[in-house]
Amino acid sequence: MNMQKNNKMYLLPTALALFVLTLFLPVSKSYALPSFARQTGLTCYNCHTVFQELTPMGRLFKLGGFTDSKGDKSYETFPPLAVGAVMGYTNAPGVNNGISNVDKVNIPSEFNVFYGGRIYDKVGAFVQGTTDGSKAFVDQVDIRYANNQASLAGKPLTYGVTVNNRLSTEDVWNGTPVWGYPYQTSPVAAKPAVGLGNGTIIDGMLDTKVGGIGAYAFWNNLVYLDVSVYRSSRDGITKPLGAGNTVDTVVKGAVPYWRLAVEKQCGDRHSLMIGTFGTVANVYPSGYTDGPTDRYTDIGLDTQYQYITPKHVVSAVAQWIHEKQNLNATYNLDTPGSANLNNTLKSFKAHVNYYYRSGIGTVGGTAGYFRTTGTSDEVLYSGSLNPNAVGKPDSDGFIFEANYLPIPQIKLAIQYIAYNKFDGARSNYDGAGTSASHNNTLYFYTRIMY
């Protein structure tokens, strides 16, 4: 008993020491994503405000299929490979339901291998493989053919084709779900059953569980249009796009995704985007792969503003999603999985970034707010695996994060999530007297790219 107590006492100092130690890791001149920088000869700050958010130049590079290069050949002399890792320490009463304090230290919590850059001529890719220590899996895939030297009505036109495994992964702004904030959260802290990347169908519920192909165009650096079609990655031609993942959400037939955005740039410093996106998916109830399906219709709105100078970076992003659920299959199961035939689910996220480029690195942070609301359903939201005692999907709270990047490929972060509502209520959400604030989370982490 005393030995266990002593071990727990050393966990926090050990994690913090390792956190600080990353400052002194030997690194060469490479950037996030390092393979992109090696290919183009640019620094990460040409293409990123801070990883993962893109600048206007970064958006054009991605729209061009990741193929711009400082070389004069149709291929890269060395494969555009990169690696990354995340390690962290979590301090939250809700970690692993309070069972294991050892799980608060995750070194690493994930390890990534990337292929990021040109494959040949106008074909390029961003492919991420990940292991979390228990399994390895295909995380993100975005393979493109692009032409960024065309014109339409005398105005520049970039168009392309993409094969990917996440709805909205091909997007170049941070208002669509797959690139939304927060970019990193604790892998062990308690999270709401609905919300924070686990809510509407378009917001993470189909990630890696589908694969598809799409076409996009960006005209006159002003109007962006994207249309894609997906199918389940459980089997068939799209199965490689979900390799290593558990496909527990199975869609029937084709899943369309659309995206329309208008961006206006004012000089070299200001840009503003307003857009919309959506999908319609027919999904089998959990555990089923044939028979009747539920139908989810998602429509989203988003906006992004950026102000970028050599020293100061300000950006603001907001996203709103409305989902209409027709639960025909779930409602009519032998043991009904929902109390209502039709539900709605709505989510809202917004955050503001500020970063300062100094002689000793980049320092700054983010303040964000998230909110999920929806129809009360005492069956759908109060299952045996969900401590929701009030039958509501509601959750909301604030996320604050401070970052320091001594060099572009090392990010040190302190994040705090404060919940106002959790699984439907501010207090006693689980019927055992637990309040939402019990799950407030302090998370220290570092991301290293090479």
KEDONU-403388 format. One record per residue (C-alpha): residue number from 1; residue in one letter; x, y, z. Coordinates in Angstrom, 3 decimals. Layout:
<rs>
R resi resn       c1       c2       c3
R  NUM    A        X        Y        Z
...
</rs>
This chain:
<rs>
R resi resn       c1       c2       c3
R    1    M    0.000    0.000    0.000
R    2    N    2.813    2.444    0.894
R    3    M    4.741    1.449   -2.227
R    4    Q    1.697    2.187   -4.387
R    5    K    1.264    5.579   -2.698
R    6    N    4.933    6.452   -3.256
R    7    N    4.711    5.499   -6.926
R    8    K    1.772    7.852   -7.363
R    9    M    3.747   10.669   -5.732
R   10    Y    6.470   10.373   -8.363
R   11    L    4.192   10.255  -11.398
R   12    L    3.589   14.004  -11.738
R   13    P    7.242   15.087  -11.291
R   14    T    8.356   12.394  -13.723
R   15    A    5.823   13.457  -16.356
R   16    L    6.720   17.137  -15.955
R   17    A   10.430   16.367  -16.217
R   18    L    9.894   14.452  -19.441
R   19    F    7.666   17.270  -20.678
R   20    V   10.437   19.845  -20.155
R   21    L   13.121   17.494  -21.455
R   22    T   11.643   17.656  -24.944
R   23    L   13.053   21.171  -25.162
R   24    F   16.529   19.686  -25.374
R   25    L   15.924   16.845  -27.803
R   26    P   18.365   16.987  -30.718
R   27    V   16.563   17.973  -33.906
R   28    S   17.548   19.071  -37.384
R   29    K   15.908   21.846  -39.371
R   30    S   12.536   20.256  -40.030
R   31    Y    8.999   21.489  -39.549
R   32    A    5.365   20.418  -39.102
R   33    L    4.665   18.531  -41.285
R   34    P    8.462   18.179  -41.673
R   35    S    8.287   16.274  -44.972
R   36    F    6.301   19.139  -46.535
R   37    A    8.955   21.632  -45.432
R   38    R   11.782   19.481  -46.748
R   39    Q    9.975   19.195  -50.083
R   40    T    9.210   22.904  -50.510
R   41    G   12.131   24.521  -48.686
R   42    L    9.657   26.589  -46.619
R   43    T    9.232   26.772  -42.849
R   44    C    6.057   25.568  -41.142
R   45    Y    5.091   29.185  -40.420
R   46    N    4.646   29.804  -44.148
R   47    C    1.827   27.251  -44.160
R   48    H    0.608   27.100  -40.536
R   49    T   -0.436   29.678  -37.986
R   50    V    0.236   26.865  -35.535
R   51    F   -0.205   23.166  -36.249
R   52    Q   -2.898   22.214  -37.459
R   53    E   -4.403   25.495  -38.698
R   54    L   -3.373   26.575  -42.211
R   55    T   -2.432   29.990  -43.567
R   56    P   -3.557   31.110  -47.062
R   57    M   -0.297   29.688  -48.473
R   58    G   -0.887   26.415  -46.644
R   59    R   -4.377   26.195  -48.063
R   60    L   -3.074   26.608  -51.611
R   61    F   -0.406   23.951  -51.025
R   62    K   -3.018   21.448  -49.844
R   63    L   -5.425   22.342  -52.669
R   64    G   -2.546   21.771  -55.084
R   65    G   -2.317   18.174  -53.935
R   66    F    0.775   18.533  -51.699
R   67    T    2.920   18.582  -54.876
R   68    D    4.696   21.973  -54.884
R   69    S    8.424   21.303  -54.649
R   70    K   11.757   23.102  -54.742
R   71    G   13.035   20.296  -56.998
R   72    D   12.784   20.201  -60.779
R   73    K   11.984   16.485  -61.085
R   74    S    8.540   14.880  -61.264
R   75    Y    9.247   12.974  -58.063
R   76    E   11.064   13.446  -54.774
R   77    T   14.569   12.013  -54.490
R   78    F   13.800   10.793  -50.978
R   79    P   10.318    9.607  -49.895
R   80    P    8.477   12.406  -48.038
R   81    L    8.257   10.635  -44.689
R   82    A    7.890   12.073  -41.192
R   83    V    7.223   10.832  -37.675
R   84    G    5.509   12.324  -34.650
R   85    A    4.621   11.504  -31.074
R   86    V    2.382   12.864  -28.331
R   87    M    3.023   12.379  -24.630
R   88    G    1.122   13.846  -21.750
R   89    Y   -0.045   13.897  -18.182
R   90    T   -3.704   14.164  -17.145
R   91    N   -4.996   15.489  -13.848
R   92    A   -8.753   14.965  -13.546
R   93    P  -10.978   13.223  -10.970
R   94    G  -12.801   11.481  -13.809
R   95    V   -9.716    9.763  -15.251
R   96    N  -10.618    6.155  -15.999
R   97    N  -13.506    6.472  -13.517
R   98    G  -10.949    7.012  -10.762
R   99    I   -9.725    3.417  -11.008
R  100    S   -6.141    3.874  -12.203
R  101    N   -3.831    6.780  -11.487
R  102    V   -1.081    5.137  -13.541
R  103    D   -3.072    5.869  -16.696
R  104    K   -2.679    9.577  -16.025
R  105    V    0.807    9.391  -17.555
R  106    N    0.845    8.597  -21.269
R  107    I    4.358    8.407  -22.699
R  108    P    3.629    8.259  -25.519
R  109    S   -0.147    8.408  -25.871
R  110    E    0.276    8.024  -29.614
R  111    F    3.017    7.564  -32.187
R  112    N    2.518    8.606  -35.807
R  113    V    4.168    7.828  -39.125
R  114    F    3.364   10.131  -42.040
R  115    Y    3.714   10.047  -45.781
R  116    G    3.272   13.696  -46.632
R  117    G    4.149   15.102  -50.029
R  118    R    4.387   14.467  -53.736
R  119    I    4.094   10.940  -55.093
R  120    Y    4.616   11.749  -58.769
R  121    D    4.017   14.862  -60.863
R  122    K    0.534   16.160  -59.879
R  123    V   -0.272   13.322  -57.465
R  124    G    0.419   13.765  -53.754
R  125    A   -0.762   12.491  -50.413
R  126    F   -1.137   13.010  -46.709
R  127    V   -1.320    9.586  -45.036
R  128    Q   -1.100    9.080  -41.275
R  129    G   -0.605    5.774  -39.511
R  130    T   -0.998    5.736  -35.728
R  131    T   -0.391    3.413  -32.821
R  132    D   -1.764    4.097  -29.351
R  133    G    0.264    1.327  -27.732
R  134    S   -2.431   -1.311  -28.069
R  135    K   -2.982   -1.380  -31.836
R  136    A   -1.805    0.193  -35.082
R  137    F   -4.280    1.644  -37.543
R  138    V   -4.720    3.886  -40.567
R  139    D   -5.641    7.248  -39.070
R  140    Q   -6.032    9.681  -41.956
R  141    V   -5.757    9.281  -45.715
R  142    D   -5.946   12.062  -48.295
R  143    I   -4.532   11.091  -51.716
R  144    R   -4.948   13.705  -54.444
R  145    Y   -4.530   14.492  -58.081
R  146    A   -4.582   18.273  -58.547
R  147    N   -4.049   20.921  -61.209
R  148    N   -3.270   24.354  -59.796
R  149    Q   -2.377   26.004  -63.103
R  150    A   -5.780   26.060  -64.827
R  151    S   -8.097   29.021  -65.442
R  152    L  -11.817   29.667  -65.840
R  153    A  -13.314   32.888  -67.233
R  154    G   -9.837   34.363  -67.169
R  155    K   -9.435   33.703  -63.436
R  156    P   -7.140   31.150  -61.741
R  157    L   -8.664   27.745  -61.040
R  158    T   -7.333   24.900  -58.921
R  159    Y   -9.190   21.629  -59.193
R  160    G   -8.559   18.095  -58.098
R  161    V   -9.726   14.643  -57.080
R  162    T   -9.282   13.189  -53.586
R  163    V   -9.522    9.722  -52.051
R  164    N   -9.877    9.889  -48.260
R  165    N  -11.367    8.209  -45.180
R  166    R  -12.965   11.023  -43.169
R  167    L  -15.789   13.367  -44.104
R  168    S  -14.290   16.862  -44.582
R  169    T  -10.645   15.735  -44.327
R  170    E   -9.925   17.400  -47.677
R  171    D  -11.031   20.778  -46.347
R  172    V   -8.504   23.606  -45.991
R  173    W  -10.183   25.672  -43.266
R  174    N  -10.639   24.817  -39.612
R  175    G  -14.408   25.163  -39.514
R  176    T  -15.263   21.632  -40.610
R  177    P  -15.335   18.898  -37.956
R  178    V  -12.258   16.832  -38.795
R  179    W   -9.929   19.832  -38.355
R  180    G  -11.898   21.493  -35.562
R  181    Y  -10.589   22.571  -32.159
R  182    P   -9.494   21.067  -29.807
R  183    Y   -6.717   19.487  -31.865
R  184    Q   -5.594   17.285  -28.976
R  185    T   -7.338   16.084  -25.811
R  186    S   -6.447   13.677  -23.036
R  187    P   -6.833   10.032  -24.116
R  188    V   -7.915    8.964  -20.619
R  189    A  -10.057   11.794  -19.219
R  190    A  -13.814   11.333  -19.081
R  191    K  -15.720   12.980  -21.948
R  192    P  -19.432   13.473  -22.575
R  193    A  -21.155   10.599  -24.362
R  194    V  -22.307   13.173  -26.932
R  195    G  -20.063   16.049  -27.971
R  196    L  -16.353   16.875  -28.315
R  197    G  -15.876   14.839  -31.494
R  198    N  -18.486   12.219  -30.624
R  199    G  -21.782   13.866  -31.479
R  200    T  -23.410   14.378  -34.854
R  201    I  -22.738   11.869  -37.627
R  202    I  -20.559   14.359  -39.499
R  203    D  -18.571   15.250  -36.382
R  204    G  -16.327   12.212  -36.008
R  205    M  -18.861    9.378  -35.918
R  206    L  -17.839    8.085  -39.371
R  207    D  -14.100    8.822  -39.176
R  208    T  -12.122    5.887  -40.692
R  209    K  -15.380    3.904  -40.862
R  210    V  -15.922    5.071  -44.433
R  211    G  -13.810    5.652  -47.508
R  212    G  -14.625    7.640  -50.594
R  213    I  -13.732    9.772  -53.553
R  214    G  -14.474   13.411  -54.243
R  215    A  -13.838   16.309  -56.602
R  216    Y  -13.121   19.902  -55.615
R  217    A  -12.418   23.277  -57.217
R  218    F  -11.172   26.642  -55.926
R  219    W  -11.842   29.527  -58.318
R  220    N  -10.235   32.956  -58.290
R  221    N   -9.004   32.418  -54.711
R  222    L  -12.602   33.137  -53.779
R  223    V  -15.098   30.271  -54.219
R  224    Y  -14.515   26.670  -53.096
R  225    L  -16.791   23.735  -53.988
R  226    D  -16.322   20.113  -52.951
R  227    V  -18.544   17.070  -53.542
R  228    S  -17.594   13.574  -52.291
R  229    V  -19.236   10.160  -51.984
R  230    Y  -18.379    7.558  -49.321
R  231    R  -19.227    3.962  -48.487
R  232    S  -18.466    1.696  -45.526
R  233    S  -14.822    0.677  -45.030
R  234    R  -15.938   -2.584  -43.457
R  235    D  -15.314   -4.513  -46.684
R  236    G  -14.835   -4.092  -50.420
R  237    I  -12.669   -1.602  -52.270
R  238    T  -12.671    0.924  -49.395
R  239    K  -11.541   -1.561  -46.727
R  240    P   -7.844   -0.513  -46.878
R  241    L   -8.877    3.016  -45.879
R  242    G  -10.104    1.680  -42.532
R  243    A   -7.290   -0.793  -41.891
R  244    G   -6.764   -1.529  -38.211
R  245    N   -9.935    0.297  -37.161
R  246    T  -13.069   -1.240  -35.686
R  247    V  -15.910   -0.414  -38.065
R  248    D  -18.739   -0.453  -35.521
R  249    T  -20.824    2.178  -37.302
R  250    V  -21.866    0.709  -40.654
R  251    V  -23.525    2.786  -43.366
R  252    K  -25.795    1.494  -46.088
R  253    G  -25.020    2.476  -49.660
R  254    A  -23.525    5.821  -50.575
R  255    V  -22.941    8.727  -48.167
R  256    P  -22.696   12.100  -49.946
R  257    Y  -20.730   15.024  -48.524
R  258    W  -20.786   18.578  -49.830
R  259    R  -18.900   21.751  -49.032
R  260    L  -19.232   25.334  -50.283
R  261    A  -17.105   28.202  -49.011
R  262    V  -16.308   31.772  -49.973
R  263    E  -13.003   33.299  -48.857
R  264    K  -12.012   36.938  -49.191
R  265    Q   -8.407   38.012  -48.680
R  266    C   -7.646   41.641  -47.914
R  267    G   -3.994   42.303  -48.640
R  268    D   -1.397   40.001  -47.113
R  269    R   -2.744   40.117  -43.563
R  270    H   -6.493   39.577  -43.444
R  271    S   -8.704   36.732  -44.674
R  272    L  -12.335   35.849  -43.973
R  273    M  -14.201   32.681  -44.922
R  274    I  -17.900   31.825  -44.649
R  275    G  -19.068   28.347  -45.603
R  276    T  -21.525   25.498  -45.340
R  277    F  -21.209   21.716  -45.408
R  278    G  -23.397   18.667  -44.904
R  279    T  -24.168   15.003  -45.398
R  280    V  -27.005   12.461  -45.449
R  281    A  -26.234    8.978  -44.099
R  282    N  -28.281    5.807  -43.732
R  283    V  -26.801    3.935  -40.768
R  284    Y  -27.540    0.503  -39.351
R  285    P  -28.250    0.327  -35.603
R  286    S  -25.221   -0.629  -33.515
R  287    G  -24.409   -4.322  -33.984
R  288    Y  -26.293   -4.678  -37.291
R  289    T  -24.968   -4.818  -40.851
R  290    D  -28.231   -5.354  -42.750
R  291    G  -31.942   -4.669  -42.435
R  292    P  -33.609   -1.300  -41.752
R  293    T  -31.496    1.808  -41.187
R  294    D  -31.668    5.133  -39.390
R  295    R  -31.292    8.301  -41.434
R  296    Y  -29.144   11.240  -40.355
R  297    T  -29.221   14.591  -42.161
R  298    D  -26.531   17.083  -41.123
R  299    I  -26.175   20.699  -42.216
R  300    G  -23.360   22.875  -40.920
R  301    L  -22.285   26.510  -41.106
R  302    D  -18.804   27.787  -40.328
R  303    T  -16.590   30.837  -40.523
R  304    Q  -12.911   31.654  -40.059
R  305    Y  -11.051   34.960  -39.724
R  306    Q   -7.255   35.312  -39.776
R  307    Y   -4.881   38.210  -39.178
R  308    I   -1.267   37.281  -39.871
R  309    T    1.889   39.391  -39.583
R  310    P    5.516   38.295  -39.131
R  311    K    5.150   38.710  -35.344
R  312    H    1.438   38.411  -34.540
R  313    V   -1.146   35.793  -35.487
R  314    V   -4.839   36.091  -34.624
R  315    S   -7.548   33.703  -35.816
R  316    A  -11.157   33.053  -34.880
R  317    V  -13.268   30.066  -35.898
R  318    A  -16.936   29.190  -35.326
R  319    Q  -18.927   26.106  -36.344
R  320    W  -22.627   25.197  -36.027
R  321    I  -24.190   21.851  -36.971
R  322    H  -27.853   20.829  -37.041
R  323    E  -28.675   17.130  -37.298
R  324    K  -32.090   15.624  -37.996
R  325    Q  -32.373   11.975  -36.926
R  326    N  -34.970    9.560  -38.244
R  327    L  -34.467    6.543  -35.964
R  328    N  -36.839    4.164  -37.739
R  329    A  -34.584    1.121  -37.280
R  330    T  -33.453    1.822  -33.705
R  331    Y  -36.973    2.715  -32.566
R  332    N  -38.451   -0.526  -33.979
R  333    L  -35.902   -2.992  -32.596
R  334    D  -37.296   -5.851  -30.503
R  335    T  -35.839   -3.966  -27.565
R  336    P  -36.257   -0.345  -28.697
R  337    G  -33.041    1.668  -28.729
R  338    S  -34.795    5.029  -28.633
R  339    A  -37.900    6.499  -27.103
R  340    N  -38.542    8.783  -30.078
R  341    L  -38.865    8.084  -33.771
R  342    N  -37.372   11.490  -34.626
R  343    N  -34.728   13.505  -32.751
R  344    T  -32.569   16.537  -33.384
R  345    L  -29.017   17.235  -32.267
R  346    K  -27.256   20.587  -32.475
R  347    S  -23.683   21.542  -31.744
R  348    F  -21.788   24.816  -31.613
R  349    K  -18.046   25.405  -31.266
R  350    A  -16.003   28.599  -31.322
R  351    H  -12.443   29.497  -30.451
R  352    V   -9.962   32.367  -30.724
R  353    N   -6.185   31.951  -31.141
R  354    Y   -3.377   34.399  -30.510
R  355    Y    0.319   33.672  -31.105
R  356    Y    3.417   35.822  -30.879
R  357    R    6.571   34.961  -32.825
R  358    S    9.547   35.878  -30.646
R  359    G   13.270   35.315  -30.855
R  360    I   12.988   32.396  -28.428
R  361    G   10.036   30.696  -30.084
R  362    T    6.307   31.079  -30.535
R  363    V    4.074   31.646  -27.529
R  364    G    0.306   31.973  -27.356
R  365    G   -2.862   30.039  -26.812
R  366    T   -6.537   29.450  -27.412
R  367    A   -9.818   30.135  -25.671
R  368    G  -12.768   28.064  -26.859
R  369    Y  -16.393   27.245  -26.087
R  370    F  -18.441   24.169  -27.028
R  371    R  -22.122   23.344  -26.649
R  372    T  -24.263   20.343  -27.643
R  373    T  -28.049   20.245  -27.225
R  374    G  -30.789   17.987  -28.504
R  375    T  -34.102   16.218  -28.036
R  376    S  -34.571   14.411  -24.731
R  377    D  -34.601   10.630  -25.181
R  378    E  -34.471    8.593  -21.986
R  379    V  -33.715    5.360  -23.884
R  380    L  -31.123    6.562  -26.413
R  381    Y  -29.117    8.552  -23.867
R  382    S  -29.509    6.394  -20.750
R  383    G  -28.058    3.012  -21.665
R  384    S  -26.085    0.656  -19.467
R  385    L  -22.761    2.062  -20.758
R  386    N  -23.846    5.658  -20.314
R  387    P  -24.250    7.161  -16.817
R  388    N  -26.736    9.698  -18.222
R  389    A  -29.633    9.725  -15.751
R  390    V  -31.651   12.554  -17.302
R  391    G  -31.957   11.327  -20.898
R  392    K  -30.527   14.457  -22.493
R  393    P  -27.486   14.820  -24.776
R  394    D  -26.691   18.327  -23.520
R  395    S  -23.133   19.298  -22.641
R  396    D  -21.169   22.528  -22.739
R  397    G  -18.036   24.097  -21.401
R  398    F  -14.852   26.057  -22.030
R  399    I  -11.417   24.987  -23.240
R  400    F   -8.318   27.034  -22.486
R  401    E   -4.894   26.155  -23.803
R  402    A   -1.457   27.786  -23.520
R  403    N    1.253   26.797  -26.018
R  404    Y    4.972   27.317  -26.350
R  405    L    6.909   26.230  -29.443
R  406    P   10.659   26.693  -28.856
R  407    I   11.134   25.424  -32.401
R  408    P    8.326   24.713  -34.877
R  409    Q    8.456   20.937  -34.549
R  410    I    8.018   20.862  -30.759
R  411    K    4.802   22.038  -29.143
R  412    L    4.426   22.247  -25.359
R  413    A    0.883   22.744  -24.126
R  414    I   -1.218   23.111  -20.993
R  415    Q   -4.940   22.596  -21.527
R  416    Y   -7.871   23.008  -19.155
R  417    I  -11.448   21.901  -19.894
R  418    A  -14.192   23.248  -17.620
R  419    Y  -17.647   21.673  -17.970
R  420    N  -20.877   23.553  -17.276
R  421    K  -23.031   20.580  -18.321
R  422    F  -22.043   16.945  -18.763
R  423    D  -24.297   14.161  -20.103
R  424    G  -27.407   16.281  -19.788
R  425    A  -27.089   18.144  -16.500
R  426    R  -25.009   20.449  -14.313
R  427    S  -25.369   18.238  -11.257
R  428    N  -26.337   14.638  -10.523
R  429    Y  -26.081   13.750  -14.211
R  430    D  -25.445   10.079  -13.399
R  431    G  -28.005    9.628  -10.615
R  432    A  -25.195    9.240   -8.091
R  433    G  -24.775   12.912   -7.222
R  434    T  -21.896   13.626   -9.637
R  435    S  -21.657   17.160  -10.997
R  436    A  -20.378   18.232  -14.416
R  437    S  -17.407   20.032  -12.863
R  438    H  -16.179   16.694  -11.456
R  439    N  -14.884   15.995  -14.963
R  440    N  -12.886   19.218  -15.335
R  441    T   -9.549   18.232  -16.858
R  442    L   -6.022   19.617  -16.648
R  443    Y   -3.853   18.147  -19.388
R  444    F   -0.145   18.703  -20.030
R  445    Y    1.112   17.432  -23.365
R  446    T    3.852   17.812  -25.904
R  447    R    3.789   16.992  -29.609
R  448    I    7.072   16.307  -31.396
R  449    M    7.402   16.183  -35.191
R  450    Y   10.473   15.155  -37.167
</rs>
